[in-house]
C-alpha cells in the first residue's frame, strides 16, 4: 500500500509506517492550517526530518524540491543551516532548475560570516563565463547579494567584461553588481572607471516595476514550461494576468524587454555616483561629463523619452528617482508595498523570484521609502566645491524647480532632491531663495512625511540662509501644534534656531504658550531652548527675569541643572530689580511649592532680600503687605513638605538663617527650627543646622557680618573667560617692562633656572620682583603653585567610510588614579549613522564605568557628533589596554567592528 514499507525476514514480518514527504504546496497549506504554534513546530520538525533523510540519500532529482521546502521553512524563522552544502551542489549542477533554487538558497542561507560562501566562487565564475543569459543573471544576482570582499576581488574581471555585453539584460545586472563591488572594495574603482563613460551614452532605460512582476518573467515561461502540473501552469497564467492588471504594463513581454528591467542609464548613474563618493580621481574625471548629465535631465523635464515612462505626470521618475530599486512602488502618488503572496500562489512566489533582473539585497540597492533622485544627487556631488560645474547646473535647476508638478508624490521627490542640490553647490542667491520657498510650500502640504522633510531641511539651512528661512516663521510656529511628536520636535528645534534679537519677544510668547501644552517628552528641550535663547537675546534684564520665572513656574522640574545658578546671578547683578524679583518669587512660591528649581531660587532671593520684601515699596507691581510671620511660615512649609529635595531644604534653612539678621522681630522661632534639624538624617542638612546653631550660641556677635548679602559673583563660561583673558593681556601690554638688574633676586632666578634645566623642564619661571622680599615670597610660594600637567594628546582609533572615532583624555589632579576618556564619533559622509552603540572592555585589574551617550544618531556631512564618557579607575597604574565594539547602521548596512586599542598615550596611565 502507498505510504507503507514492509520488511521481510526469515522470522516475524514487522511492519513500520512511514509518513510520506509532503509537496511544497501541501506543506504550506498544512502549516497555515495549524491552529497552535506547537502544531506548526510538529509539522516542520517532521518535514525537516524528511528533508535531512533525502539529503543523506543523495537524491539528485528531487534535491531542488527539498531545498525549496527548506527555504520556506527558513522564511518562517526556523533553522535551515543544514541546507547550505546542498545549495553548493545545486549551483554546480548543469540543470537550470537546480541552479535557480541553488542560487536562491545561497542568497538566503549564506553570507560573509560563513566560510562556505567562498566555495561557490568557482561556480559563479564558470556561470559568468557561459553565454546563457539566465544563468549569468542568477550568478550576478547572487554575487551582488552576498559577495564578500574576497569574492569581489576574484570576480571583478568577469563583471567588467559583462559590462560591455550586447545584451541589455546582462549589462544591467552587471552594472548593479559593480555597484556592490565598489561598496565592498573601494579600490576596485579603477577597474570600472573606463566602462562608465561608454555606458553613459546608452539611451536604453526603463522602469523597474517591482518584485512581483519580475517573478514571472518570460525566462520562466520559456525555460520552465515543463515544470509543474497543468493546474500549476494555469495558476501561473492567472497570476500573470493579475499582475498585468495591477501594474498596467503590456504582456507578455519580450525576452529582453527594456520595460521590465532597470535601465542601463539608471544603473550607470548609480555606479558613477558610487565611484565619485569613494574616489577623488573619479570625481575629477566625471566633472567633465556634467554638461551631458545636464542635457539628459533637461530632456527628461521637457520632452521625456516616451509616454510609457511617464508616472503621475512626471517624466521617468524611475530614472530621476531611485525609489523603484526596491519592492515598494509609487503609482498614482500612493505607496503600496508589493507582496508576492498577493499575486501568486505561495509555492511559486519565492521560487520564481530568483530570476529578478536585479539583486534583492537592501544594502546593495537602497530600498528606500523616500525618493532619491539619482541624476540630481550625482550633480550635487559633482558640483560641490566646484564653481564651474555649479554654474553649468544653475539654469537647469531653476527650470526643474519651476516646472515640476507637485500634486503627485513623484513630483515632490524630484523637487525635494532639486532643493538639496541647490543648497549643496555654489548656486546663485536667487536660486537659494527659490529653494527655501519650495520648502516653505512643503510645510503647507497635507502629508506629514513631506512636512517633516521640509522642517529637517530648513533646520539645516537656517545658519546659511537665515533671512530666507525667517520668511516662513509663522508657518513653522504653526507646526508646533502638530499632534505627531516627531513633527512638533522638529518644529521646536527650527523655531529655537529662528530666534534672534529682533523677534525674541514674539518668538518667546509662542514658545512659552507651546511649553504650557507640549507633551512631557518635549518639555525639557523646550524649557532649555527658551532659557538659552533668553540668555543670548534678552532685550532687558527685567524681561529676562520674567521669562525665566515663567519657565520655572510652568516646567520647573524639566529645566537644566544650571538654571538656578544662572537666575541667582542674574538677579544679583540687577540691583534695581531686587525688590521686583523678590516679590515676584514670593508670590510664585506662595502659589506652588512643587517646582523645585523655582522654590530654590525663591528661597535664596527671600533670604538675600527679605528686608525689601517687607518694606513693600516696589513701584513696578501692585503693593503687597507681607509680615514676618507669613514669610517664616512659608519657609517652614517648604522645609516640612515631602516634595522638597534635600538641596531645597538647604536653601530654605539658609534663607531662615539670613532672615535672622534682616527681620526686626525675635529670632526664637528661627532658632527653634534650626535646632530641630541638628538631628536630621541628611548629613549636609544636619551639618548646616549644627553650624547655624553654633553661630547663635557662641558667635552671635559675628552673625550679622557672616550673613551679609552675597557679593556679585562673576559669571563663568567661555565668553567670560575670553573677556578676562583679553583684559589680562591688555593690562600686561600697558605695563612697562622693568630693566633687569644684577641683584640677589636675579641670582636666585639663575639658580632656579639651573634647577629647571637639570630637571629637563624647558619652561622658565616668570620675572621676579627685584626686591629681596619679593624673591623670598616667590621662593616660599614656589612649592605651593606647581605647573599644571601637560595635556594628554587626543587619539584617533577608528575611521571607515567617513565615520571617525576619537578619544580625548583627562586625569583630574585631585584623583590621579581616575582617567576620563571622552569618545567622540563624527560623520563626514553623505549618509546618516543610526543606532550607534559603543561598548568597551578593560583588563580585570582596572574598573570601567560607561556613561550614557549623548545620542544614537550622527547626522551626515559633519553634523552634531555623539559623545560618551568612560571612567576608568587604575589605582595600580597598570598599562592601559582598551577593547572597543562599535555597532551602527550606515548606508542601509549594519556595521559591527571589534578592535583593540594598544597605543594609548603613556600619560593616560603612568
C-alpha positions as a printed Julia matrix, in Angstrom:
910×3 Matrix{Float64}:
  0.0     0.0     0.0
  1.15    3.55   -0.55
  2.79    5.07    2.49
  3.82    1.66    3.94
  7.21   -0.01    3.83
  7.3    -3.8     4.52
 10.45   -5.52    5.72
 10.61   -9.31    5.09
 12.78  -11.52    7.26
 13.0   -15.24    7.89
 11.02  -14.84   11.07
  8.22  -12.44   12.0
  7.35   -9.79    9.44
  7.39   -6.39   11.26
  5.61   -3.55    9.54
  6.74    0.12   10.05
  4.54    3.0     8.91
  6.46    5.96    7.44
  4.65    9.21    6.72
  5.25   10.37    3.14
  7.14   13.57    2.39
  4.84   16.49    1.58
  4.91   18.58   -1.54
  5.73   22.24   -1.17
  2.17   23.43   -1.67
  0.82   20.77    0.72
  3.43   21.76    3.29
  2.39   25.4     3.1
 -1.29   24.54    3.43
 -0.64   22.28    6.42
  1.47   24.93    8.17
 -1.16   27.56    7.57
 -3.81   25.19    8.88
 -2.02   24.68   12.2
 -4.12   26.16   15.0
 -1.31   26.43   17.56
  2.39   27.08   17.38
  3.06   23.63   18.79
  1.24   22.03   15.84
  3.23   24.19   13.44
  6.52   23.14   15.04
  5.49   19.49   14.88
  4.73   19.71   11.14
  8.01   21.5    10.45
 10.09   19.08   12.54
  8.65   16.08   10.71
  9.25   17.64    7.3
 12.78   18.72    8.23
 13.49   15.1     9.18
 12.34   14.0     5.72
 14.48   16.69    4.11
 17.57   15.58    6.04
 16.94   11.96    5.07
 16.6    12.96    1.43
 19.86   14.91    1.59
 21.62   11.91    3.1
 20.27    9.61    0.41
 21.72   11.95   -2.22
 18.65   12.06   -4.47
 19.77   14.4    -7.31
 16.35   14.51   -8.99
 14.33   15.88   -6.1
 17.11   17.77   -4.3
 15.9    21.17   -5.55
 12.35   20.44   -4.35
 13.59   19.52   -0.89
 15.69   22.67   -0.75
 12.7    24.74   -1.86
 10.73   23.42    1.13
 13.67   24.12    3.4
 13.83   27.71    2.16
 10.17   28.18    3.01
 10.89   26.83    6.49
 13.8    29.3     6.73
 11.47   32.16    5.78
  9.29   31.24    8.78
 12.27   31.67   11.11
 13.25   28.06   11.73
 16.87   26.83   11.43
 17.9    25.71    7.97
 21.68   25.75    8.13
 21.95   22.08    7.2
 20.94   23.01    3.65
 23.98   25.19    2.92
 26.04   22.45    1.28
 23.04   21.36   -0.77
 22.97   24.87   -2.23
 26.54   24.4    -3.44
 25.64   21.08   -5.08
 22.66   22.58   -6.88
 24.72   25.54   -8.11
 27.29   23.16   -9.56
 24.55   21.26  -11.4
 24.05   21.73  -15.11
 20.24   21.89  -14.87
 18.65   25.32  -14.78
 16.0    24.22  -12.26
 18.76   23.16   -9.88
 20.81   26.31  -10.41
 17.84   28.59   -9.83
 16.92   27.09   -6.47
 20.58   26.68   -5.51
 21.39   30.34   -6.12
 18.26   31.4    -4.26
 19.28   29.23   -1.33
 22.78   30.72   -1.36
 21.32   34.22   -1.19
 19.14   33.27    1.77
 21.32   30.86    3.74
 24.88   32.1     3.12
 26.62   35.35    3.96
 30.11   36.6     4.73
 30.09   35.08    8.21
 30.05   31.55    6.75
 33.21   30.22    5.15
 31.09   28.06    2.86
 30.21   31.09    0.73
 33.75   31.12   -0.66
 33.21   27.63   -2.15
 30.82   28.94   -4.8
 33.35   31.4    -6.26
 34.43   28.98   -8.98
 30.84   28.07   -9.84
 29.91   31.74  -10.2
 33.0    32.34  -12.32
 32.1    29.47  -14.64
 28.48   30.6   -14.93
 29.54   34.17  -15.73
 31.78   32.86  -18.49
 28.91   30.94  -20.13
 26.77   32.54  -22.76
 23.43   31.58  -21.2
 21.86   34.84  -20.1
 19.51   33.46  -17.39
 22.41   31.62  -15.75
 24.57   34.73  -15.9
 21.72   36.71  -14.34
 21.43   34.25  -11.46
 25.18   34.39  -10.8
 25.2    38.19  -10.86
 22.22   38.36   -8.5
 23.94   36.08   -6.0
 27.27   37.87   -6.25
 25.71   41.27   -5.61
 23.65   39.93   -2.69
 26.19   38.01   -0.62
 29.53   38.6    -2.35
 32.33   39.2     0.13
 35.39   41.35   -0.44
 37.44   38.3    -1.49
 34.81   37.21   -4.0
 34.57   40.73   -5.42
 38.32   40.9    -5.99
 38.36   37.49   -7.69
 35.36   38.08   -9.93
 35.86   41.75  -10.85
 37.4    40.96  -14.3
 34.41   38.82  -15.28
 31.94   41.53  -14.24
 33.95   44.14  -16.15
 33.64   42.06  -19.34
 29.88   41.71  -18.87
 29.51   45.5   -18.64
 30.16   45.68  -22.38
 27.97   42.74  -23.37
 25.46   43.47  -26.13
 22.56   42.06  -24.12
 20.87   44.79  -22.01
 19.57   42.08  -19.67
 23.09   41.04  -18.62
 24.55   44.54  -18.75
 22.04   45.95  -16.31
 22.73   43.2   -13.82
 26.47   43.63  -14.27
 26.21   47.38  -13.56
 24.35   46.82  -10.34
 26.8    44.11   -9.33
 29.64   46.56   -9.95
 27.93   48.95   -7.53
 28.04   46.29   -4.84
 31.7    45.54   -5.58
 32.72   49.17   -5.25
 30.91   49.45   -1.94
 32.66   46.33   -0.68
 36.1    47.04   -2.17
 36.56   50.76   -2.97
 39.98   50.14   -4.55
 38.21   48.42   -7.47
 37.09   51.87   -8.68
 39.88   51.96  -11.24
 38.57   48.73  -12.8
 35.09   50.09  -13.53
 36.03   53.67  -14.4
 36.63   53.18  -18.19
 33.34   51.36  -18.99
 31.24   54.04  -17.27
 31.92   56.66  -19.94
 30.72   54.27  -22.63
 27.66   53.26  -20.63
 26.68   56.87  -20.03
 25.92   57.24  -23.75
 23.4    54.38  -23.51
 19.92   55.62  -24.35
 18.23   52.4   -23.25
 16.4    52.88  -19.97
 13.14   51.77  -18.44
 11.17   51.41  -15.28
 11.57   48.61  -12.79
  8.12   47.59  -11.79
  8.96   45.85   -8.55
  9.31   42.3    -7.35
  6.01   40.6    -8.25
  6.07   41.17  -11.97
  9.7    40.19  -12.22
  8.98   36.89  -10.54
  7.01   35.79  -13.62
  9.26   36.89  -16.45
  9.31   35.21  -19.79
 12.52   33.47  -18.75
 10.48   31.15  -16.54
  7.76   30.75  -19.17
 10.19   29.69  -21.89
 12.62   27.59  -19.86
 10.3    26.09  -17.26
  7.18   25.19  -19.27
  7.64   21.61  -18.29
  7.83   22.37  -14.56
  4.67   21.6   -12.59
  1.29   20.15  -13.47
 -1.18   21.77  -15.88
 -3.09   23.1   -12.87
  0.07   24.8   -11.66
  0.64   26.36  -15.08
 -2.92   27.66  -15.12
 -2.35   29.3   -11.74
  0.8    30.94  -13.05
 -1.07   32.25  -16.1
 -3.77   33.64  -13.81
 -1.06   35.35  -11.76
  0.39   36.85  -14.95
 -2.97   38.41  -15.8
 -3.48   39.63  -12.23
 -0.06   41.29  -12.11
 -0.58   42.83  -15.56
 -3.86   44.4   -14.42
 -2.26   45.8   -11.27
  0.74   47.35  -12.95
 -0.88   48.31  -16.29
  2.02   47.17  -18.45
  1.93   45.14  -21.68
  2.01   41.33  -21.54
  3.65   39.09  -22.48
  6.99   40.94  -22.6
  9.84   40.14  -24.99
 12.79   38.28  -23.58
 14.98   41.37  -23.15
 12.21   43.92  -22.87
 13.53   47.26  -21.62
 10.26   47.94  -19.78
 10.85   45.12  -17.32
 14.4    45.88  -16.15
 16.07   48.87  -14.55
 17.65   50.94  -17.29
 21.28   50.9   -18.19
 21.35   54.64  -17.79
 19.86   54.45  -14.3
 22.38   51.81  -13.25
 25.21   53.79  -14.78
 24.25   56.9   -12.84
 24.25   54.84   -9.63
 27.64   53.37  -10.49
 29.17   56.77  -11.25
 27.76   58.14   -8.01
 29.45   55.4    -6.02
 32.72   55.98   -7.86
 32.66   59.72   -7.17
 31.89   59.22   -3.49
 34.81   56.85   -2.98
 37.49   58.07   -5.38
 38.78   61.66   -5.76
 40.26   60.71   -9.13
 36.86   59.54  -10.38
 35.26   62.74   -9.08
 37.7    64.85  -11.05
 37.22   62.65  -14.13
 33.42   62.76  -14.18
 33.19   66.52  -13.7
 33.86   66.65  -17.42
 30.5    64.97  -18.16
 28.41   67.48  -16.21
 27.08   69.1   -19.44
 25.97   65.69  -20.68
 24.16   64.93  -17.4
 22.51   68.34  -17.54
 21.28   67.62  -21.06
 19.88   64.22  -20.02
 17.94   65.77  -17.15
 16.72   68.63  -19.33
 15.38   66.11  -21.81
 13.52   64.32  -19.05
 11.98   67.55  -17.79
 10.91   68.94  -21.14
 10.13   66.1   -23.57
 10.9    62.76  -21.94
 11.78   59.61  -23.79
  8.37   58.03  -24.24
  4.89   58.19  -22.81
  5.2    54.76  -21.24
  7.84   56.15  -18.85
  5.58   58.9   -17.52
  4.33   58.2   -13.99
  1.84   60.56  -12.33
  2.68   63.27  -14.82
  6.43   63.14  -14.1
  8.67   62.04  -16.94
 10.58   58.93  -15.96
 10.74   59.33  -12.19
 12.45   55.93  -12.14
 15.48   57.44  -13.75
 15.19   60.61  -11.77
 14.09   58.68   -8.67
 15.81   55.57   -7.36
 12.79   54.63   -5.3
 11.96   51.87   -7.76
 15.09   49.9    -6.93
 13.17   48.3    -4.08
  9.98   46.37   -3.61
  7.92   49.49   -2.92
  6.18   51.18   -5.82
  4.81   54.63   -6.4
  1.7    54.5    -8.57
 -0.62   57.46   -8.81
  1.07   59.19   -5.89
  0.37   56.43   -3.39
  2.77   53.96   -1.84
  1.88   50.31   -1.79
  4.16   47.53   -0.64
  4.2    44.79   -3.25
  3.91   41.38   -1.65
  4.36   38.29   -3.83
  1.77   36.38   -1.83
 -0.91   38.78   -3.03
 -0.42   37.96   -6.68
  0.8    34.37   -6.81
  0.44   31.07   -5.02
  2.96   30.81   -2.19
  4.67   27.8    -3.72
  5.73   29.89   -6.74
  6.26   33.34   -5.3
  9.65   32.82   -3.76
 10.92   30.12   -6.17
 10.44   32.2    -9.28
 11.65   35.43   -7.68
 15.24   34.26   -8.09
 15.3    35.4   -11.71
 14.65   39.06  -10.93
 16.76   41.31  -13.11
 18.5    42.85  -10.07
 19.6    41.51   -6.7
 17.23   41.72   -3.77
 19.74   42.83   -1.13
 18.54   46.06    0.5
 22.1    47.11    1.32
 23.05   47.0    -2.35
 20.23   48.99   -3.91
 18.98   51.24   -1.14
 15.43   50.07   -0.62
 14.05   53.46    0.3
 10.68   54.9     1.04
 11.98   58.4     0.47
 12.71   59.44   -3.1
 16.36   59.83   -4.1
 16.81   61.42   -7.46
 19.92   59.82   -8.84
 20.86   62.3   -11.52
 20.37   65.26   -9.22
 22.29   63.52   -6.49
 25.18   62.93   -8.88
 25.07   66.56   -9.97
 25.15   67.59   -6.34
 28.28   65.53   -5.73
 29.98   66.84   -8.88
 29.08   70.46   -8.18
 30.11   70.54   -4.55
 33.07   72.89   -4.07
 33.4    73.3    -7.84
 32.28   76.64   -9.21
 32.43   75.82  -12.92
 30.22   72.73  -12.63
 27.79   74.59  -10.37
 27.4    77.36  -12.9
 26.55   74.82  -15.59
 23.7    73.44  -13.46
 22.07   76.68  -12.3
 19.73   77.2   -15.26
 18.63   73.58  -15.3
 17.93   73.53  -11.56
 15.81   76.66  -11.87
 13.88   75.02  -14.7
 13.27   71.83  -12.72
 12.24   73.79   -9.62
  9.64   75.84  -11.5
  8.24   73.25  -13.93
  7.83   70.17  -11.71
  4.28   69.23  -10.79
  3.93   68.89   -7.01
  0.43   67.43   -6.99
  1.91   63.91   -7.07
  4.39   62.22   -4.79
  6.85   61.56   -7.61
  6.97   65.28   -8.36
  7.63   66.08   -4.72
 10.52   63.62   -4.78
 12.13   65.32   -7.76
 11.54   68.77   -6.3
 13.0    67.9    -2.91
 16.17   66.48   -4.42
 16.43   69.62   -6.54
 16.35   71.72   -3.37
 19.12   69.64   -1.81
 21.23   70.05   -4.92
 20.73   73.83   -4.97
 21.78   74.14   -1.36
 24.86   71.96   -1.69
 26.53   73.6    -4.7
 27.71   77.12   -5.48
 24.3    78.3    -6.64
 23.08   81.84   -7.16
 21.47   83.73   -4.29
 18.11   83.93   -6.05
 18.14   80.22   -6.66
 18.73   79.53   -2.95
 15.8    81.74   -2.03
 13.67   79.78   -4.5
 14.74   76.53   -2.83
 13.78   77.84    0.61
 10.39   78.94   -0.72
  9.81   75.44   -2.09
 10.47   74.03    1.36
  8.06   76.59    2.74
  5.36   75.29    0.39
  6.15   71.79    1.59
  5.2    72.92    5.1
  1.66   73.51    3.84
  1.37   70.02    2.39
 -1.16   67.67    3.97
  1.33   64.78    4.0
  3.15   64.59    7.33
  6.2    62.99    5.76
  6.64   65.94    3.4
  6.26   68.42    6.26
  8.84   66.55    8.31
 11.3    66.56    5.41
 10.74   70.29    4.94
 11.35   71.06    8.61
 14.52   68.98    8.66
 15.86   70.68    5.53
 15.06   74.17    6.78
 16.84   73.37   10.04
 19.99   72.62    8.06
 19.67   75.84    6.07
 18.85   78.23    8.9
 22.52   79.04    9.54
 23.5    79.76    5.93
 20.21   81.34    4.71
 18.75   82.75    7.89
 16.85   85.67    6.31
 15.21   83.46    3.69
 14.06   80.94    6.29
 12.73   83.73    8.52
 10.02   84.49    5.95
  8.36   81.18    6.79
  8.48   81.7    10.57
  4.67   81.85   11.03
  4.23   78.55    9.23
  6.98   76.96   11.31
  5.36   78.19   14.53
  2.04   76.7    13.43
  3.77   73.34   13.09
  4.37   73.35   16.86
  0.75   72.32   17.32
  1.2    69.12   15.3
 -0.1    66.02   17.01
  2.79   63.97   15.64
  5.65   64.04   18.16
  8.41   63.94   15.54
  6.91   66.89   13.67
  6.49   69.02   16.76
 10.04   68.24   17.87
 11.47   69.3    14.52
  9.3    72.43   14.56
 10.57   73.24   18.06
 14.21   72.9    17.01
 13.64   75.12   13.97
 11.69   77.71   15.98
 14.52   77.98   18.51
 17.02   78.36   15.67
 14.97   81.23   14.21
 15.11   83.31   17.39
 17.21   86.48   17.09
 17.4    89.89   18.72
 14.69   91.37   16.5
 11.97   88.75   17.06
 12.88   87.42   20.51
  9.79   88.86   22.23
  7.29   87.46   19.72
  9.01   84.07   19.48
  9.24   83.72   23.24
  5.5    84.27   23.56
  4.84   81.49   21.07
  7.33   79.14   22.7
  6.02   79.81   26.19
  2.49   79.08   25.03
  3.75   75.85   23.5
  5.57   74.99   26.74
  2.3    75.01   28.64
  0.66   72.43   26.38
  3.54   70.45   24.9
  3.97   66.71   25.58
  6.08   65.76   28.6
  8.89   64.36   26.47
  9.36   67.76   24.79
  9.22   69.94   27.89
 12.87   69.56   28.82
 14.05   70.51   25.32
 11.59   73.39   25.09
 12.48   74.79   28.51
 16.23   74.53   27.89
 15.86   76.17   24.48
 13.87   79.07   25.89
 16.42   79.67   28.65
 19.34   79.64   26.22
 17.59   81.96   23.76
 16.6    84.35   26.54
 20.15   84.46   27.86
 21.51   85.21   24.4
 18.97   87.72   23.05
 17.34   89.25   26.16
 16.46   92.92   25.42
 16.3    93.91   29.12
 17.16   92.29   32.43
 13.59   92.52   33.67
 12.31   90.74   30.57
 14.99   88.11   31.06
 13.95   87.56   34.69
 10.27   87.37   33.78
 10.98   84.82   31.06
 12.98   82.55   33.37
 10.35   82.81   36.08
  7.64   81.82   33.62
  9.67   78.77   32.57
 10.34   77.78   36.18
  6.67   78.18   37.04
  5.47   76.18   34.04
  8.1    73.44   33.73
 10.45   73.87   36.64
 11.17   70.17   37.02
 12.32   69.95   33.4
 14.91   72.75   33.33
 18.65   72.25   33.27
 20.67   71.99   36.47
 22.38   75.36   35.95
 19.08   77.28   35.66
 19.04   78.06   39.4
 22.6    79.39   39.43
 22.04   81.47   36.28
 18.92   83.13   37.67
 20.51   83.91   41.04
 23.47   85.51   39.26
 21.12   87.47   37.03
 19.06   88.77   39.96
 22.18   89.54   41.99
 23.62   91.63   39.15
 20.41   93.69   38.66
 20.35   95.81   41.83
 17.46   97.92   40.61
 15.3    94.79   40.25
 15.94   93.22   43.66
 12.61   94.36   45.14
 10.71   93.39   41.99
 12.33   89.96   41.83
 11.78   89.06   45.48
  8.1    89.98   45.3
  7.54   88.01   42.1
  9.27   85.0    43.56
  7.4    85.25   46.86
  4.06   85.27   45.05
  5.08   82.33   42.89
  6.27   80.38   45.94
  3.04   81.06   47.81
  1.04   79.6    44.92
  3.09   76.47   44.24
  5.97   74.77   46.07
  6.16   71.69   43.82
  8.56   73.19   41.26
 11.87   72.59   43.0
 14.12   74.93   40.94
 11.59   77.73   41.46
 11.48   77.04   45.22
 15.28   77.12   45.43
 15.57   80.46   43.64
 12.71   81.93   45.68
 14.25   80.77   48.97
 17.62   82.24   48.02
 16.08   85.53   46.97
 13.94   85.8    50.12
 17.0    85.15   52.27
 19.06   87.79   50.48
 16.44   90.49   50.02
 13.83   89.72   52.68
 14.04   93.25   54.02
 12.92   94.63   50.65
 10.01   92.19   50.66
  8.8    93.53   54.0
  9.22   97.19   53.01
  6.67   96.92   50.19
  7.97   99.95   48.29
  8.21   98.33   44.84
  6.55  100.57   42.24
  6.6    98.12   39.36
  3.97   95.76   40.75
  0.92   96.13   42.93
  1.6    96.89   46.6
  1.77   93.76   48.73
  1.75   93.79   52.5
  3.7    90.88   53.93
  4.57   90.42   57.59
  7.41   88.46   59.09
  5.28   85.61   60.33
  3.96   84.87   56.84
  7.46   84.73   55.39
  8.72   82.43   58.13
  5.64   80.22   57.85
  6.16   79.86   54.1
  9.81   78.8    54.52
  8.84   76.34   57.25
  6.24   74.91   54.9
  8.98   74.31   52.34
 11.13   72.59   54.97
  8.3    70.3    56.04
  6.98   69.48   52.57
  7.51   65.91   51.36
  8.07   67.29   47.85
 11.16   69.26   48.87
 14.52   67.83   47.93
 17.45   67.9    50.39
 19.02   70.73   48.37
 15.77   72.68   48.53
 15.62   72.28   52.32
 19.18   73.54   52.48
 18.17   76.69   50.57
 15.2    77.22   52.9
 17.27   76.7    56.08
 19.9    79.16   54.86
 17.16   81.66   54.0
 15.77   81.41   57.53
 19.23   81.95   58.94
 19.77   85.06   56.82
 16.38   86.43   57.74
 17.52   86.38   61.37
 19.69   89.43   60.54
 17.15   91.14   58.29
 13.98   90.92   60.38
 13.3    93.22   63.3
 11.41   90.73   65.47
 12.55   88.0    67.82
 14.7    85.16   66.42
 13.49   82.45   68.79
 11.31   80.86   66.12
 14.21   80.65   63.71
 16.49   79.19   66.42
 13.93   76.5    67.2
 13.65   75.47   63.55
 17.45   75.35   63.21
 17.83   73.23   66.36
 15.28   70.72   65.05
 17.42   69.93   62.02
 20.53   69.26   64.11
 19.41   65.63   64.19
 18.32   65.42   60.56
 19.16   62.2    58.71
 20.57   64.14   55.76
 24.23   64.75   56.55
 24.61   68.01   54.7
 21.44   69.5    56.14
 22.49   68.34   59.61
 25.9    69.96   59.2
 24.32   73.27   58.19
 21.97   73.2    61.14
 24.81   72.48   63.58
 26.89   75.32   62.16
 23.99   77.76   62.25
 23.12   76.77   65.82
 26.74   77.35   66.79
 26.52   80.85   65.35
 23.54   81.54   67.58
 25.14   80.15   70.74
 28.84   81.04   70.51
 29.32   83.61   67.76
 26.18   85.67   67.9
 28.23   88.89   67.74
 29.61   87.79   64.34
 26.34   86.51   62.91
 25.33   89.77   61.19
 28.71   90.12   59.45
 28.81   86.48   58.35
 25.27   86.54   56.97
 25.58   89.73   54.94
 24.27   89.9    51.39
 26.23   87.92   48.87
 28.56   89.96   46.66
 28.13   89.94   42.92
 29.52   86.68   41.55
 31.33   86.75   38.23
 29.67   84.55   35.66
 31.54   81.55   34.36
 31.57   80.43   30.78
 33.59   80.73   27.62
 32.55   84.31   26.96
 33.54   85.44   30.45
 36.83   83.55   30.23
 37.61   85.17   26.9
 36.86   88.65   28.26
 39.05   88.04   31.3
 41.85   86.8    29.07
 41.66   89.85   26.83
 41.64   92.24   29.78
 44.64   90.47   31.29
 46.58   90.72   28.03
 45.72   94.4    27.76
 46.96   95.01   31.3
 50.22   93.23   30.56
 50.78   95.29   27.43
 50.09   98.55   29.27
 52.72   97.84   31.93
 56.27   98.81   31.15
 58.85   96.07   31.49
 61.41   96.85   34.27
 65.08   96.86   33.37
 66.99   93.82   34.6
 69.43   94.45   37.47
 72.18   92.34   38.98
 70.83   91.62   42.41
 70.23   88.84   44.82
 66.88   88.21   43.16
 68.41   87.72   39.71
 70.97   85.33   41.17
 68.16   83.38   42.77
 66.41   83.35   39.39
 69.55   81.92   37.75
 69.74   79.23   40.42
 66.12   78.26   39.83
 66.8    78.26   36.09
 69.69   75.85   36.54
 67.49   73.56   38.59
 64.83   73.66   35.9
 67.37   72.84   33.19
 68.7    69.95   35.2
 65.23   68.52   35.58
 64.55   68.81   31.86
 61.87   71.48   32.13
 62.12   73.92   29.25
 59.78   76.48   30.85
 61.33   79.45   32.61
 59.79   80.94   35.74
 58.18   84.36   35.41
 60.21   87.52   36.12
 60.7    88.19   39.81
 60.29   91.3    41.83
 63.79   92.81   42.09
 63.43   93.33   45.83
 64.78   90.6    48.14
 61.47   90.43   49.9
 59.7    89.69   46.64
 62.21   86.97   45.82
 61.67   85.39   49.21
 57.92   85.45   48.76
 58.29   83.86   45.35
 60.61   81.2    46.72
 58.18   80.39   49.51
 55.25   80.28   47.11
 57.02   78.13   44.53
 56.21   74.71   46.06
 52.58   75.74   46.53
 51.99   76.56   42.85
 53.18   73.61   40.74
 52.87   73.95   36.99
 49.74   72.36   35.51
 50.21   68.9    33.99
 50.74   68.7    30.28
 47.58   67.84   28.34
 47.25   64.29   27.06
 47.1    64.23   23.25
 43.96   63.02   21.55
 43.93   59.72   19.67
 42.06   58.61   16.54
 41.2    54.93   16.86
 38.67   54.24   14.08
 37.79   55.54   10.62
 35.61   53.92    7.96
 33.61   55.5     5.12
 33.59   58.91    6.78
 32.78   57.62   10.29
 35.56   58.57   12.7
 36.09   57.83   16.41
 38.43   59.97   18.52
 39.49   59.62   22.15
 40.34   62.56   24.43
 41.8    62.07   27.91
 41.61   63.95   31.21
 43.2    62.94   34.52
 41.77   65.01   37.4
 44.64   66.35   39.58
 42.74   65.56   42.76
 42.42   61.87   41.75
 45.36   60.74   39.56
 44.13   57.14   39.54
 41.0    58.19   37.63
 41.08   58.6    33.85
 38.21   60.24   31.98
 38.01   59.25   28.31
 35.6    61.11   26.06
 34.55   59.18   22.95
 33.64   61.47   20.04
 32.01   59.95   16.93
 31.86   62.17   13.83
 30.41   61.55   10.37
 31.66   63.3     7.22
 29.88   61.01    4.75
 26.65   61.6     2.84
 24.53   59.17    4.89
 23.39   59.39    8.5
 24.8    56.94   11.04
 21.94   55.48   13.07
 21.65   53.08   16.03
 25.24   53.89   17.08
 26.39   51.87   20.1
 29.91   51.91   21.56
 30.9    49.28   24.13
 34.25   48.9    25.86
 36.2    46.43   27.99
 39.4    46.76   30.05
 41.66   44.27   31.87
 40.42   42.88   35.17
 42.87   44.99   37.19
 41.02   48.12   36.08
 37.49   49.34   36.77
 35.4    50.74   33.93
 32.17   52.73   34.08
 30.33   53.71   30.88
 28.21   56.84   30.94
 25.15   57.22   28.72
 25.96   58.59   25.24
 24.63   61.91   24.04
 22.57   60.19   21.32
 22.5    57.32   18.84
 22.44   59.17   15.51
 25.33   61.05   13.85
 23.96   63.28   11.06
 25.7    63.3     7.69
 28.18   65.9     6.48
 29.68   66.89    9.79
 26.52   67.02   11.86
 26.37   67.1    15.63
 28.72   64.35   16.89
 27.97   61.75   19.54
 29.97   61.9    22.77
 30.24   59.33   25.52
 32.27   59.37   28.74
 34.31   56.43   30.04
 35.52   56.49   33.67
 38.49   54.17   34.21
 39.96   53.65   37.69
 43.58   52.48   37.58
 44.99   52.55   41.16
 47.99   50.33   40.32
 48.96   52.37   37.24
 48.9    49.26   35.09
 49.43   49.62   31.32
 46.12   50.58   29.81
 44.51   48.5    27.05
 41.06   49.15   25.69
 38.85   46.89   23.61
 36.0    48.57   21.71
 32.98   47.22   19.89
 31.08   49.54   17.55
 27.7    48.71   16.03
 25.75   51.08   13.8
 23.8    51.36   10.55
 25.35   53.27    7.67
 24.19   53.45    4.05
 21.47   50.91    4.89
 24.1    48.42    6.05
 24.61   47.03    9.54
 28.24   47.54   10.61
 29.94   45.84   13.55
 33.61   46.45   14.35
 35.6    44.93   17.23
 39.16   46.17   17.73
 41.72   46.69   20.47
 43.47   49.97   21.24
 47.02   49.32   22.45
 48.64   52.64   21.54
 47.1    54.75   24.28
 49.34   57.62   25.46
 51.64   56.76   28.33
 50.42   59.86   30.18
 46.97   58.28   30.43
 48.06   55.6    32.91
 51.51   56.39   34.34
